[in-house]
Amino acid sequence: MSLTLADVKRIANLAQLDMDDAHAAVALGELNGIFALAEQMQAIDTEGVAPLSQPLAAVLGNLPLRLRDDVVTETDHRDAYQAPAPATADGLYLVPKVIE
């Protein structure tokens, strides 16, 4: 896939960017470079390649994950945070209905 200068100008317009021709030409080169890289990556045969949980697993083999214990370390401040709110119920903030 390759973009043209008109495509870049149209994308800039849709994104509400004011882009002159010089900047559009630079962006055109960069975007076409990204598309070329994506096409190269899609052309690689990945048949039989197992997905990795992280990049180091390819080098270090079966890499165990170091997990911490799931314990509560903070105290509950919900009542203090909700005290200045105009309306709360069951730990939730009540707001006026804005969608009919």
Backbone as a printed PyTorch tensor [residue, N CA C, xyz], in Angstrom:
tensor([[[  0.8520,  -1.1770,   0.0000],
         [  0.0000,   0.0000,   0.0000],
         [  0.8930,   1.2330,   0.0000]],

        [[  0.5310,   2.1870,  -0.8100],
         [  1.2980,   3.4130,  -0.9110],
         [  0.3360,   4.5890,  -0.9560]],

        [[  0.6810,   5.6150,  -0.2230],
         [ -0.1470,   6.8200,  -0.2000],
         [  0.3680,   7.8330,  -1.2100]],

        [[ -0.5020,   8.7490,  -1.5800],
         [ -0.1080,   9.8720,  -2.4300],
         [ -0.1600,  11.1410,  -1.5920]],

        [[  0.3470,  12.2080,  -2.1520],
         [  0.3150,  13.4880,  -1.4480],
         [ -1.1240,  13.9290,  -1.1990]],

        [[ -2.0220,  13.6370,  -2.1250],
         [ -3.4340,  13.9820,  -1.9400],
         [ -4.0310,  13.2000,  -0.7730]],

        [[ -3.6120,  11.9410,  -0.5990],
         [ -4.1010,  11.1510,   0.5350],
         [ -3.6680,  11.7670,   1.8620]],

        [[ -2.4120,  12.1780,   1.9280],
         [ -1.8940,  12.7770,   3.1560],
         [ -2.6190,  14.0800,   3.4590]],

        [[ -2.8510,  14.8860,   2.4460],
         [ -3.5710,  16.1530,   2.6570],
         [ -5.0030,  15.8900,   3.1330]],

        [[ -5.6420,  14.8510,   2.5640],
         [ -7.0070,  14.5060,   2.9670],
         [ -7.0430,  14.0200,   4.4140]],

        [[ -6.0650,  13.1850,   4.7970],
         [ -5.9850,  12.7000,   6.1760],
         [ -5.7540,  13.8620,   7.1300]],

        [[ -4.8790,  14.7830,   6.7440],
         [ -4.6160,  15.9620,   7.5770],
         [ -5.8830,  16.7920,   7.7320]],

        [[ -6.6410,  16.9200,   6.6610],
         [ -7.8910,  17.6770,   6.7220],
         [ -8.8860,  16.9830,   7.6530]],

        [[ -8.9930,  15.6570,   7.5510],
         [ -9.9000,  14.9220,   8.4220],
         [ -9.4940,  15.0310,   9.8920]],

        [[ -8.1870,  15.1010,  10.1190],
         [ -7.6750,  15.2460,  11.4840],
         [ -7.6500,  16.7020,  11.9310]],

        [[ -8.1390,  17.5820,  11.0820],
         [ -8.1820,  19.0240,  11.3410],
         [ -6.7900,  19.5830,  11.6350]],

        [[ -5.8330,  19.1470,  10.8060],
         [ -4.4680,  19.6530,  10.8960],
         [ -4.2070,  20.5710,   9.7170]],

        [[ -3.6000,  21.7100,   9.9970],
         [ -3.2170,  22.6280,   8.9360],
         [ -1.8090,  22.2510,   8.5020]],

        [[ -1.6920,  21.5890,   7.3470],
         [ -0.4120,  21.0640,   6.8990],
         [ -0.0830,  21.6230,   5.5200]],

        [[  1.0740,  22.2940,   5.4300],
         [  1.4810,  22.7960,   4.1170],
         [  2.1090,  21.6690,   3.3010]],

        [[  2.4280,  21.9550,   2.0520],
         [  2.9240,  20.9170,   1.1440],
         [  4.2650,  20.3420,   1.5950]],

        [[  5.1230,  21.1720,   2.1700],
         [  6.4340,  20.6810,   2.6080],
         [  6.2810,  19.6480,   3.7250]],

        [[  5.4360,  19.9610,   4.7160],
         [  5.2200,  19.0140,   5.8060],
         [  4.4730,  17.7730,   5.3190]],

        [[  3.5590,  17.9590,   4.3820],
         [  2.8180,  16.8260,   3.8350],
         [  3.7590,  15.8820,   3.0950]],

        [[  4.7590,  16.4240,   2.4080],
         [  5.7230,  15.5860,   1.6900],
         [  6.5670,  14.7720,   2.6750]],

        [[  6.9650,  15.3990,   3.7730],
         [  7.7280,  14.6830,   4.7980],
         [  6.8670,  13.5750,   5.4050]],

        [[  5.6270,  13.9100,   5.7360],
         [  4.7130,  12.9180,   6.3110],
         [  4.4500,  11.7860,   5.3280]],

        [[  4.3690,  12.1040,   4.0440],
         [  4.1540,  11.0910,   3.0170],
         [  5.2840,  10.0650,   3.0250]],

        [[  6.5110,  10.5400,   3.0740],
         [  7.6550,   9.6370,   3.1140],
         [  7.6560,   8.7610,   4.3620]],

        [[  7.3440,   9.3610,   5.5060],
         [  7.3340,   8.6000,   6.7490],
         [  6.2060,   7.5710,   6.7600]],

        [[  5.0180,   7.9510,   6.3240],
         [  3.9000,   7.0180,   6.3030],
         [  4.1390,   5.8720,   5.3240]],

        [[  4.6710,   6.1840,   4.1490],
         [  4.9700,   5.1210,   3.1910],
         [  6.0620,   4.1780,   3.7190]],

        [[  6.9980,   4.7180,   4.4970],
         [  8.0130,   3.8790,   5.1420],
         [  7.3990,   2.9330,   6.1610]],

        [[  6.4360,   3.4250,   6.9110],
         [  5.7420,   2.5840,   7.8960],
         [  4.9670,   1.4860,   7.1890]],

        [[  4.2650,   1.8440,   6.1030],
         [  3.5090,   0.8390,   5.3570],
         [  4.4300,  -0.2080,   4.7370]],

        [[  5.5970,   0.2190,   4.2500],
         [  6.5530,  -0.7240,   3.6700],
         [  7.0590,  -1.6930,   4.7330]],

        [[  7.3260,  -1.1940,   5.9340],
         [  7.7700,  -2.0560,   7.0210],
         [  6.6790,  -3.0470,   7.4010]],

        [[  5.4220,  -2.6000,   7.4430],
         [  4.3120,  -3.5020,   7.7590],
         [  4.1800,  -4.5840,   6.7020]],

        [[  4.3680,  -4.2350,   5.4360],
         [  4.2980,  -5.2360,   4.3620],
         [  5.4340,  -6.2460,   4.4830]],

        [[  6.6280,  -5.7950,   4.8690],
         [  7.7440,  -6.7140,   5.0650],
         [  7.4520,  -7.6800,   6.2040]],

        [[  6.8670,  -7.1740,   7.2760],
         [  6.5580,  -8.0190,   8.4270],
         [  5.4620,  -9.0290,   8.0900]],

        [[  4.4900,  -8.6440,   7.2590],
         [  3.4310,  -9.5590,   6.8650],
         [  3.9470, -10.6430,   5.9220]],

        [[  5.0290, -10.3770,   5.2100],
         [  5.5710, -11.3400,   4.2590],
         [  6.3520, -12.4630,   4.9460]],

        [[  6.6770, -12.3080,   6.2130],
         [  7.4600, -13.3170,   6.9340],
         [  6.5760, -14.5160,   7.2460]],

        [[  7.0890, -15.7050,   6.9900],
         [  6.3600, -16.9350,   7.2760],
         [  6.4870, -17.2540,   8.7600]],

        [[  5.3780, -17.2050,   9.4810],
         [  5.3670, -17.4830,  10.9150],
         [  4.6850, -18.8100,  11.2270]],

        [[  4.5230, -19.6440,  10.2190],
         [  3.8970, -20.9530,  10.4140],
         [  4.7590, -21.7950,  11.3570]],

        [[  4.1550, -22.3200,  12.4010],
         [  4.8690, -23.1650,  13.3530],
         [  5.6260, -22.4090,  14.4210]],

        [[  5.5560, -21.0930,  14.4360],
         [  6.2360, -20.3000,  15.4640],
         [  5.2660, -20.0850,  16.6170]],

        [[  5.6540, -20.5400,  17.7880],
         [  4.7880, -20.4050,  18.9590],
         [  4.8060, -18.9610,  19.4560]],

        [[  3.6610, -18.4380,  19.8910],
         [  3.6430, -17.0720,  20.4280],
         [  4.4140, -17.0030,  21.7460]],

        [[  5.0060, -15.8490,  21.9950],
         [  5.8010, -15.6420,  23.1980],
         [  5.0220, -14.7990,  24.2070]],

        [[  5.2250, -15.0940,  25.4800],
         [  4.6220, -14.2520,  26.5050],
         [  5.4160, -12.9710,  26.6700]],

        [[  6.6920, -13.0330,  26.3690],
         [  7.5510, -11.8510,  26.3870],
         [  8.7900, -12.1510,  25.5460]],

        [[  9.5140, -11.1350,  25.0670],
         [ 10.6540, -11.3740,  24.1760],
         [ 11.7730, -12.1960,  24.7890]],

        [[ 11.9970, -12.0880,  26.0900],
         [ 13.0900, -12.8300,  26.7110],
         [ 12.8390, -14.3290,  26.7310]],

        [[ 11.5740, -14.7480,  26.5750],
         [ 11.2730, -16.1720,  26.5720],
         [ 11.9340, -16.8650,  25.3780]],

        [[ 12.1770, -16.1510,  24.2980],
         [ 12.8390, -16.7410,  23.1340],
         [ 14.2980, -17.0650,  23.4340]],

        [[ 14.9240, -16.2930,  24.3210],
         [ 16.3380, -16.4720,  24.6200],
         [ 16.5440, -17.3480,  25.8580]],

        [[ 15.7370, -17.1160,  26.8890],
         [ 15.9420, -17.7920,  28.1630],
         [ 15.0970, -19.0480,  28.3300]],

        [[ 14.2910, -19.3800,  27.3570],
         [ 13.4590, -20.5700,  27.4670],
         [ 12.2390, -20.3090,  28.3290]],

        [[ 11.8850, -21.2760,  29.1520],
         [ 10.7110, -21.1550,  30.0080],
         [ 11.0280, -20.2100,  31.1620]],

        [[ 10.5920, -18.9980,  31.0590],
         [ 10.9060, -17.9630,  32.0320],
         [  9.7560, -17.8290,  33.0210]],

        [[  9.9830, -18.1500,  34.2910],
         [  8.8840, -18.0120,  35.2550],
         [  8.6120, -16.5390,  35.5630]],

        [[  7.3560, -16.2330,  35.7690],
         [  6.9750, -14.8710,  36.1130],
         [  7.0830, -14.6790,  37.6200]],

        [[  7.6640, -13.5790,  38.0180],
         [  7.7630, -13.2660,  39.4420],
         [  6.5400, -12.4530,  39.8240]],

        [[  5.6560, -13.0370,  40.5760],
         [  4.4330, -12.3710,  40.9890],
         [  4.4980, -12.0420,  42.4720]],

        [[  3.9270, -10.9450,  42.8300],
         [  3.8750, -10.5760,  44.2440],
         [  2.5630, -11.0750,  44.8280]],

        [[  2.5320, -11.1840,  46.1360],
         [  1.3080, -11.5870,  46.8110],
         [  0.2500, -10.5140,  46.6230]],

        [[ -0.9820, -10.9360,  46.4070],
         [ -2.0970, -10.0150,  46.2080],
         [ -2.6950,  -9.6700,  47.5660]],

        [[ -2.1230,  -8.6370,  48.1870],
         [ -2.5890,  -8.2160,  49.5120],
         [ -2.9400,  -6.7350,  49.4630]],

        [[ -3.8780,  -6.3360,  50.2920],
         [ -4.2840,  -4.9370,  50.3840],
         [ -3.2250,  -4.1800,  51.1600]],

        [[ -2.7240,  -3.0900,  50.5670],
         [ -1.6950,  -2.2980,  51.2390],
         [ -2.1820,  -0.8940,  51.5830]],

        [[ -3.3420,  -0.5070,  51.0630],
         [ -3.8820,   0.8240,  51.3220],
         [ -5.1260,   0.7050,  52.1870]],

        [[ -5.3720,   1.7400,  52.9650],
         [ -6.5910,   1.7550,  53.7660],
         [ -7.7280,   2.3370,  52.9380]],

        [[ -8.9580,   2.0450,  53.3360],
         [-10.1400,   2.4880,  52.6090],
         [-10.4600,   3.9320,  52.9960]],

        [[-10.3930,   4.8420,  52.0230],
         [-10.6750,   6.2610,  52.2490],
         [-11.9560,   6.7030,  51.5510]],

        [[-12.8080,   5.7500,  51.1380],
         [-13.9810,   6.1050,  50.3470],
         [-14.8880,   7.0940,  51.0770]],

        [[-15.1390,   6.8800,  52.3590],
         [-16.0260,   7.7900,  53.0920],
         [-15.4660,   9.2070,  53.1210]],

        [[-14.1540,   9.3440,  53.2900],
         [-13.5380,  10.6690,  53.3160],
         [-13.6000,  11.3280,  51.9420]],

        [[-13.4170,  10.5410,  50.8820],
         [-13.4680,  11.0940,  49.5270],
         [-14.8870,  11.4900,  49.1320]],

        [[-15.8800,  10.7580,  49.6160],
         [-17.2550,  11.0390,  49.2410],
         [-17.9340,  12.0450,  50.1610]],

        [[-17.2940,  12.4200,  51.2520],
         [-17.9100,  13.3630,  52.1920],
         [-18.2660,  14.7030,  51.5360]],

        [[-17.4100,  15.3100,  50.6990],
         [-17.7900,  16.5970,  50.0980],
         [-18.7390,  16.4820,  48.9050]],

        [[-19.0250,  15.2530,  48.4470],
         [-19.9020,  15.0870,  47.2800],
         [-21.3360,  15.4690,  47.6380]],

        [[-22.0750,  16.1030,  46.7290],
         [-23.4470,  16.5060,  47.0190],
         [-24.3860,  15.3250,  47.2560]],

        [[-24.1850,  14.1910,  46.5510],
         [-25.0660,  13.0480,  46.7290],
         [-24.3170,  11.7540,  46.4380]],

        [[-24.4440,  10.7960,  47.3460],
         [-23.8630,   9.4710,  47.1710],
         [-24.8660,   8.4300,  47.6520]],

        [[-24.7190,   7.2110,  47.1540],
         [-25.5410,   6.1000,  47.6190],
         [-24.7830,   4.8090,  47.3840]],

        [[-24.6830,   3.9870,  48.4030],
         [-24.0140,   2.6870,  48.3190],
         [-22.5930,   2.8030,  47.7860]],

        [[-21.8780,   3.8320,  48.1630],
         [-20.5020,   4.0150,  47.7290],
         [-20.3450,   4.5850,  46.3330]],

        [[-21.4330,   5.0090,  45.7050],
         [-21.3800,   5.5710,  44.3540],
         [-21.7350,   7.0470,  44.3980]],

        [[-21.1700,   7.8180,  43.4570],
         [-21.5170,   9.2200,  43.3220],
         [-22.7860,   9.3290,  42.4940]],

        [[-23.7370,  10.1150,  42.9640],
         [-24.9840,  10.3170,  42.2290],
         [-24.8750,  11.6470,  41.4840]],

        [[-25.2150,  11.6090,  40.2040],
         [-25.1440,  12.8010,  39.3450],
         [-26.4700,  12.9710,  38.6320]],

        [[-26.7730,  14.1820,  38.1620],
         [-28.0150,  14.3830,  37.4360],
         [-28.0080,  13.6190,  36.1050]],

        [[-29.1720,  13.1970,  35.6770],
         [-29.3110,  12.4850,  34.4130],
         [-29.0770,  13.4750,  33.2730]],

        [[-28.1870,  13.1380,  32.3380],
         [-27.8940,  14.0390,  31.2320],
         [-28.3380,  13.4830,  29.8960]],

        [[-28.6990,  12.2090,  29.8410],
         [-29.1700,  11.6020,  28.6060],
         [-30.6070,  11.1750,  28.8150]],

        [[-31.4560,  11.5840,  27.9160],
         [-32.8720,  11.2280,  28.0460],
         [-33.1940,   9.9720,  27.2870]]])
